[in-house]
Amino acid sequence: MKNVKNVILKIAVFFLLIFSFAYCNIQKIVEYNKPSVVLMYLDISGQITFRLPIANEMAIKELENELVKLAYSGILGNTDEEVKKNAADYIIMKIAENPLKYLKQSKRTKTVNVSTGAVGSGVIINPNGYILTATHVVALEEEEIKQIVIEKFLLSTVTEDFFTSFEQEANIQLTKNQEEMLSSAIMQYLISSIVSFNYEKKVYVGLGIAEKGKSNVTALFKPANIIKLGSSEKVSDIINMGRDIAIVKIDQTNLPVSLVSPTEPLEGAEITVIGYPAQVHFFAGSLFDNFSILKPTVTKGIVSALRTSNKGVRVIQTDATVSGGNSGGPAYNQEGKIIGTVSWGLVNPQVGVATQNYNILVSCQEIRNFLKEANIENIQTELDKNYVKGIDEYYSERYRNALRYFKKVQEIYPEHPYIREYISNCQTNIDQGKDRSGISFDGNTNIIILIGLGLLACGAGLILLAAVLIYFLVFRKKAVSTVPSNSSSSNNSNNPNNPNNPPYIRPEK
């Protein structure tokens, strides 16, 4: 019996290891969930009118007098070149410190048509078009929108003329650092010089990936309505940020869904992030064609720490690489469940550069409470179940079985972003003789019932056989041992002269 237990235990451990290996397969986690990860786009379009800057002559005169005194004192240097260079540095420093003192608004105005936007990531959490993302992806405030518009449309126009004039007046060539300082000063001026800003913002969701030659990328973007915001604070104010999560909805049904984990991960656990970092998808110049921008990027890392923000929000710190564009995208545990939504990356205060090793996710605990408040169910449908089965069969090289599941997915959701490619690959592998499906009983209920009845009959037969064996080996043996072994012993038992028998005792009268 002990040997049997050991054998059973070893078999159980063996299958558990196999199951764990398959369960933790990052490639499968990605493939299960990739269809539900979407690109978010906040479109901003309109007109902005601002006043052109002119120099404040009185302030400039004061600055010139300061420079003369500094030059005579020798602080600016001893040679003409030193004085000219240091004087330019001093002027730029003063303008950067207080740009509105040296730049004032003219009466001339300029109107510019603007069309820009901000990108982020999201994940479908309900098949009826509900999508989870970050508040700061879809709910920028007017001041933040102004800053985006100025940076992308006004700054380059104004600074180009300003740099040229400055270089001609000072007779110098501006360095990159000097240009950055002047740009920052002009940025502050432009924000204060806006006369009017009429704009409209719309949220769009990019579903799936585009097929070259068959799909227009813009056709895959669906308009969305904001359903719920997790924070009413200014979204750029990280210190006072509440729950940086939001829900938007598109007019679509039967969509693939990712499930939110019921529990927070353990510190040190591996996680996988899927999203759309802007550096790759939009700022890479001509490296990639337009048809590949909707294909998400996958990174991985660990849970560095579980924390609570100063606003009482549960967050997850991770070293997984994320950047602008990843915001609002999901992070998955080894079970393929969402454990957090990408929110912020911490910045090194000394150099002002994001530190890739310290990124913050809004915890799944907050997400589940948020969905409950919005009365939105995080559920999957037959679409997801068939897709997961298809992926499992596909990576086990059972292509005929996988093909059957994938075709069911296509029937439910013909626009599924990856299904056509999987169907094509299955057919190719089948044609090349690579299929290892063997016999499949999926959908054959009658066969399954007959096999089940057969197994039950076999089980009943085994039980009956065991009962017979127990009867003959145990109970029958005991019964036999109570019967005399031969006739002589029976005769001798009544013989008073038999030495093996006690003396015969008469009963008393």
C-alpha positions in Angstrom: 0.0 0.0 0.0 2.9 2.4 0.9 4.5 1.8 -2.6 1.2 2.6 -4.3 0.9 5.9 -2.4 4.4 6.9 -3.4 3.7 6.1 -7.0 0.5 8.2 -7.0 2.3 11.0 -5.2 5.1 11.1 -7.8 2.6 11.0 -10.7 0.6 13.9 -9.1 3.8 16.0 -8.7 4.8 15.3 -12.3 1.5 16.5 -13.6 1.5 19.5 -11.3 4.9 20.5 -12.6 3.7 20.2 -16.2 0.5 22.1 -15.4 2.5 24.9 -13.6 4.9 25.2 -16.6 2.0 25.6 -19.0 0.1 27.8 -16.6 3.0 30.2 -16.3 3.9 30.3 -20.0 4.3 34.1 -20.7 3.6 33.6 -24.4 0.2 32.1 -23.7 -0.6 34.8 -21.2 0.2 37.4 -23.9 -1.8 35.6 -26.6 -4.8 35.0 -24.3 -5.0 38.8 -23.5 -3.6 40.6 -26.4 -6.9 40.9 -28.2 -8.5 42.8 -25.3 -5.7 45.4 -25.1 -6.5 48.6 -27.0 -4.9 51.9 -28.0 -6.5 55.0 -26.5 -6.4 58.3 -28.4 -7.5 61.7 -27.1 -8.1 63.9 -30.1 -7.9 67.7 -29.6 -8.8 70.1 -32.4 -9.8 73.8 -32.7 -8.3 77.3 -32.9 -6.1 79.2 -30.5 -5.4 83.0 -30.6 -2.5 84.6 -28.8 -0.7 87.9 -28.7 2.8 88.1 -30.2 5.6 89.0 -27.8 7.7 92.1 -27.9 10.6 93.2 -25.7 9.9 95.3 -22.7 12.3 98.1 -23.5 12.5 99.5 -19.9 13.4 96.1 -18.5 15.9 95.5 -21.2 17.5 98.9 -20.5 17.9 98.0 -16.8 19.5 94.7 -17.9 22.0 96.5 -20.1 23.0 98.8 -17.3 23.6 95.8 -15.1 25.8 94.2 -17.8 27.9 97.4 -18.1 28.6 97.4 -14.4 29.5 93.7 -14.4 31.8 94.2 -17.4 33.7 97.1 -15.8 34.1 95.1 -12.6 35.7 92.3 -14.5 33.1 89.7 -13.5 32.2 89.0 -17.1 35.8 88.3 -18.1 39.0 89.9 -19.4 38.7 89.5 -23.1 36.0 90.6 -25.6 35.1 87.0 -26.3 34.7 86.1 -22.6 32.6 89.3 -22.0 30.3 88.6 -25.0 29.8 84.9 -24.0 29.2 85.6 -20.3 26.9 88.5 -21.1 24.7 86.3 -23.3 24.6 83.7 -20.5 23.6 86.4 -18.0 20.8 87.8 -20.3 19.3 84.3 -21.0 19.5 83.4 -17.3 17.6 86.6 -16.3 14.9 86.1 -19.0 14.4 82.5 -18.0 14.0 83.5 -14.3 11.3 86.1 -15.1 10.1 85.9 -18.7 7.1 88.1 -18.2 9.3 91.0 -17.1 11.3 91.1 -20.3 8.6 89.9 -22.8 5.3 91.8 -23.0 2.2 91.3 -25.1 1.9 93.3 -28.3 -1.4 94.4 -29.9 -0.8 92.0 -32.7 -2.6 88.7 -32.4 -2.2 85.4 -34.3 -4.7 82.6 -34.7 -3.6 79.0 -35.3 -5.6 76.0 -36.2 -4.6 73.1 -34.0 -5.1 69.3 -34.3 -3.2 67.2 -31.9 -3.8 64.5 -29.3 -2.5 62.3 -26.5 -2.1 58.5 -26.6 -2.4 55.9 -24.0 -3.5 52.3 -23.5 -6.6 50.5 -22.2 -8.1 47.0 -21.8 -11.6 45.7 -22.4 -13.2 44.6 -19.2 -16.7 43.8 -20.4 -17.8 42.4 -23.8 -20.3 45.2 -24.3 -17.7 47.8 -25.0 -16.5 48.9 -21.5 -12.8 49.7 -21.4 -10.6 50.4 -18.4 -7.9 53.1 -18.8 -6.2 55.9 -16.9 -7.9 59.2 -15.9 -4.9 61.2 -17.2 -5.3 59.6 -20.6 -8.8 60.7 -21.3 -9.5 63.6 -19.0 -6.9 66.3 -19.5 -7.9 69.7 -18.1 -7.8 72.9 -20.2 -4.5 74.1 -18.8 -2.9 70.8 -19.7 -4.4 70.9 -23.2 -3.1 74.4 -23.7 0.4 73.2 -22.8 0.2 70.4 -25.3 -1.1 72.7 -28.0 1.6 75.3 -27.3 4.4 72.8 -27.3 3.3 71.2 -30.6 2.0 74.2 -32.5 3.0 77.6 -31.1 6.4 77.1 -29.5 8.3 76.2 -32.6 6.9 79.1 -34.6 7.6 81.7 -32.0 11.0 80.5 -30.9 12.4 80.2 -34.4 12.0 84.0 -34.9 13.0 84.8 -31.4 16.2 82.8 -31.6 17.2 84.4 -34.9 16.6 87.9 -33.5 18.6 87.2 -30.3 21.5 85.8 -32.2 21.7 88.8 -34.5 21.4 91.3 -31.6 23.9 89.6 -29.4 26.1 88.4 -32.3 26.4 84.9 -30.9 25.4 81.4 -31.8 23.0 79.9 -29.2 23.9 76.6 -27.6 21.4 73.8 -27.2 21.2 74.6 -23.4 20.6 78.3 -24.1 17.8 77.4 -26.6 16.1 75.2 -24.0 16.2 77.9 -21.4 14.7 80.5 -23.8 12.1 77.9 -25.0 11.0 77.5 -21.4 10.7 81.2 -21.0 8.7 81.6 -24.1 6.4 78.8 -23.0 5.6 80.7 -19.9 4.9 83.8 -21.9 2.6 82.0 -24.4 0.4 80.5 -21.7 -0.2 84.0 -20.4 -0.7 85.5 -23.9 -3.7 83.3 -25.1 -6.6 85.5 -26.0 -9.0 82.7 -26.9 -8.9 78.9 -27.2 -11.9 77.1 -28.8 -11.4 73.4 -29.0 -13.1 70.0 -28.9 -11.8 66.8 -27.4 -12.9 63.3 -28.4 -11.8 59.9 -27.1 -11.2 57.1 -29.6 -10.3 53.5 -29.1 -8.2 51.6 -31.5 -9.4 48.0 -31.7 -7.0 45.2 -32.9 -4.5 45.5 -35.7 -4.7 46.6 -39.3 -4.1 44.3 -42.2 -1.9 45.8 -44.8 -3.8 46.3 -48.1 -7.1 45.5 -46.5 -7.7 47.9 -43.7 -7.4 51.6 -43.1 -5.9 52.3 -39.7 -8.2 55.2 -39.0 -11.2 52.9 -39.6 -10.2 50.8 -36.6 -10.7 53.8 -34.2 -14.1 53.8 -32.5 -15.5 56.9 -30.7 -15.9 56.4 -27.0 -17.8 58.1 -24.2 -16.4 58.6 -20.7 -18.5 56.6 -18.2 -16.6 57.2 -14.9 -13.4 58.9 -13.8 -11.5 57.7 -10.8 -10.1 61.1 -9.8 -11.4 64.7 -10.0 -8.0 66.2 -9.2 -5.8 67.8 -11.8 -4.3 64.8 -13.6 -0.8 66.2 -13.8 -0.7 66.7 -10.1 0.8 63.3 -9.1 1.1 64.1 -5.4 -2.6 64.8 -5.1 -3.8 62.2 -7.6 -6.6 59.9 -6.4 -7.5 56.7 -8.3 -5.9 57.2 -11.7 -8.4 54.9 -13.5 -11.3 55.6 -15.8 -14.0 53.7 -17.8 -15.0 54.5 -21.3 -17.5 52.8 -23.6 -17.7 52.2 -27.3 -20.7 51.0 -29.2 -19.6 47.4 -29.7 -20.6 44.0 -28.4 -19.0 40.5 -28.3 -15.6 41.9 -27.5 -12.7 39.9 -26.1 -12.2 40.5 -22.3 -9.4 40.3 -19.8 -10.3 39.3 -16.2 -9.3 41.3 -13.1 -7.5 39.3 -10.4 -9.4 38.9 -7.2 -6.3 39.3 -5.1 -3.2 41.5 -5.2 0.1 39.8 -6.2 2.9 39.0 -3.9 6.0 41.1 -3.8 8.6 39.6 -6.1 6.0 38.0 -8.4 6.6 38.2 -12.1 4.2 40.4 -14.2 3.7 41.1 -17.8 2.7 44.6 -19.2 1.0 45.0 -22.5 0.5 48.5 -24.1 1.4 51.1 -26.6 4.6 53.1 -25.6 4.5 56.2 -27.7 8.3 56.1 -28.4 7.7 52.9 -30.4 4.3 53.4 -31.9 4.3 57.1 -32.8 7.7 58.7 -32.3 9.9 56.2 -34.2 9.8 58.1 -37.5 9.8 55.9 -40.5 11.0 52.7 -38.7 7.6 51.1 -38.8 4.7 51.4 -41.2 1.3 52.6 -40.2 -0.2 49.1 -40.2 2.0 48.0 -37.3 1.2 50.8 -34.8 -1.9 49.0 -33.5 0.2 45.9 -32.6 0.9 46.2 -28.8 4.3 46.0 -27.1 5.0 43.5 -24.3 7.4 44.1 -21.4 7.9 42.2 -18.1 9.2 42.7 -14.6 8.4 41.9 -11.0 6.3 43.4 -8.2 8.8 45.6 -6.4 6.5 46.6 -3.6 2.8 47.0 -2.6 2.1 50.5 -1.3 -0.7 52.9 -0.3 -0.6 56.4 -1.7 -1.0 59.5 0.5 -4.6 59.6 -0.8 -5.3 56.1 0.4 -5.1 54.4 -3.0 -3.6 50.9 -3.2 -0.8 50.9 -5.8 1.9 48.5 -7.0 5.5 49.4 -7.6 7.2 47.6 -10.4 10.4 47.5 -12.4 8.6 46.6 -15.6 9.6 49.0 -18.4 6.7 51.4 -19.1 6.7 54.9 -20.7 4.4 57.5 -22.1 1.7 55.7 -24.0 1.7 52.7 -21.6 -0.6 54.7 -19.3 -3.9 53.0 -18.7 -2.6 49.7 -20.0 -2.9 46.4 -18.1 -0.3 44.4 -16.1 -1.0 40.7 -15.8 0.0 38.0 -13.2 1.1 34.5 -14.1 -2.5 33.4 -14.3 -3.2 35.9 -17.0 -5.3 38.1 -14.8 -5.0 41.9 -14.5 -3.2 42.9 -11.3 -2.9 46.6 -12.1 -3.3 49.5 -14.5 -0.2 51.6 -15.5 -0.4 55.0 -14.0 2.9 56.9 -13.4 6.6 56.6 -13.7 8.7 58.2 -11.0 11.2 61.0 -12.1 14.7 61.5 -10.7 14.5 64.9 -9.2 18.2 65.6 -9.8 18.1 65.3 -13.5 14.3 65.4 -14.3 14.4 62.1 -16.2 12.0 59.2 -15.6 13.5 56.2 -13.7 12.6 53.0 -15.5 12.9 50.9 -12.4 10.2 52.6 -10.4 6.8 52.6 -12.1 3.4 52.7 -10.4 0.3 50.7 -11.2 -3.2 51.2 -9.7 -3.9 47.9 -7.9 -6.5 45.4 -8.9 -8.1 45.9 -5.5 -8.9 49.5 -6.5 -10.0 48.4 -10.0 -12.5 45.8 -8.6 -14.0 48.4 -6.3 -14.2 50.9 -9.1 -16.1 48.5 -11.4 -18.5 47.6 -8.6 -19.2 51.3 -8.1 -19.9 51.7 -11.8 -22.1 48.5 -11.7 -20.0 46.9 -14.5 -19.4 43.2 -14.5 -16.0 41.9 -15.5 -17.1 38.8 -17.4 -16.0 36.7 -20.3 -18.2 35.0 -22.9 -18.0 32.0 -25.2 -15.8 34.1 -27.5 -13.0 34.1 -24.9 -13.5 30.5 -23.8 -13.2 29.3 -27.4 -10.2 31.5 -28.1 -8.3 30.3 -25.0 -9.0 26.6 -26.0 -7.9 27.4 -29.5 -4.6 28.9 -28.2 -4.0 25.9 -26.0 -4.6 23.5 -28.9 -2.5 25.6 -31.3 0.6 25.7 -29.0 0.2 21.9 -28.5 0.4 21.5 -32.3 -3.2 20.2 -32.4 -4.1 22.4 -35.3 -7.3 20.7 -36.4 -8.7 21.1 -32.9 -7.5 24.7 -32.7 -9.0 25.5 -36.1 -12.4 24.4 -34.9 -12.3 26.7 -31.9 -10.9 29.6 -33.9 -13.7 29.3 -36.4 -16.2 29.5 -33.6 -14.5 32.7 -32.5 -14.7 34.1 -36.0 -18.5 33.4 -36.1 -19.0 35.3 -32.9 -16.7 38.2 -33.7 -15.7 38.4 -37.4 -13.5 41.6 -36.7 -11.4 39.8 -34.1 -7.9 41.2 -34.7 -5.9 38.0 -34.6 -8.3 35.3 -35.6 -7.7 35.3 -39.4 -4.0 34.9 -38.9 -4.4 32.0 -36.6 -6.9 30.3 -38.9 -4.5 30.7 -41.8 -1.6 29.3 -39.8 -3.6 26.3 -38.7 -4.5 25.5 -42.2 -0.9 25.8 -43.4 0.3 23.5 -40.7 -2.4 21.0 -41.4 -1.5 21.0 -45.1 2.2 20.5 -44.3 1.3 17.4 -42.2 2.3 19.0 -38.8 -1.0 18.4 -37.1 -1.0 16.2 -34.0 -4.7 16.4 -33.0 -5.5 12.7 -33.1 -9.0 11.7 -32.0 -11.2 14.5 -30.6 -14.5 14.0 -28.7 -15.3 17.7 -28.5 -18.9 18.2 -29.5 -19.6 14.4 -29.7 -21.9 14.1 -26.7 -23.2 10.6 -27.5 -19.7 9.2 -27.7 -18.7 10.8 -24.4 -21.9 9.3 -22.8 -21.2 5.8 -24.1 -17.6 6.0 -22.9 -18.8 7.2 -19.6 -21.3 4.4 -19.3 -18.6 1.9 -20.3 -16.2 3.2 -17.7 -19.0 3.0 -15.1 -19.6 -0.6 -16.1 -16.0 -1.4 -15.9 -15.8 0.2 -12.5 -18.8 -1.9 -11.3 -17.2 -5.0 -12.7 -14.0 -4.3 -10.9 -15.9 -3.6 -7.6 -17.7 -7.0 -8.0 -14.5 -8.8 -8.8 -12.9 -7.3 -5.7 -15.8 -8.3 -3.6 -15.5 -11.9 -4.8 -11.8 -12.0 -4.2 -12.2 -10.6 -0.7 -14.9 -13.2 0.0 -12.8 -16.1 -1.0 -9.5 -14.9 0.4 -10.8 -13.6 3.7 -14.3 -14.6 4.8 -14.2 -18.1 3.1 -10.8 -18.9 4.7 -12.1 -18.0 8.2 -15.2 -20.2 7.7 -13.1 -23.2 6.6 -10.7 -22.9 9.6 -13.6 -23.6 12.0 -14.4 -27.0 10.5 -12.4 -30.3 11.7 -9.7 -31.1 9.3 -10.4 -35.0 9.1 -12.6 -37.9 10.5 -10.0 -39.4 12.8 -9.6 -36.3 14.8 -13.4 -36.3 15.2 -13.4 -39.8 16.6 -10.5 -39.2 18.9 -12.2 -36.2 20.4 -14.7 -38.4 22.2 -12.1 -41.0 23.4 -11.4 -40.6 27.1 -8.2 -42.4 26.7 -6.9 -39.9 24.2 -4.0 -38.1 25.9 -5.0 -34.9 24.1 -8.4 -34.8 25.7 -9.1 -33.9 29.3 -10.3 -36.7 31.6 -13.9 -37.6 31.4 -15.9 -36.0 34.3 -19.3 -37.2 35.2 -21.8 -34.7 36.0 -23.0 -34.9 39.6 -26.4 -36.3 40.3 
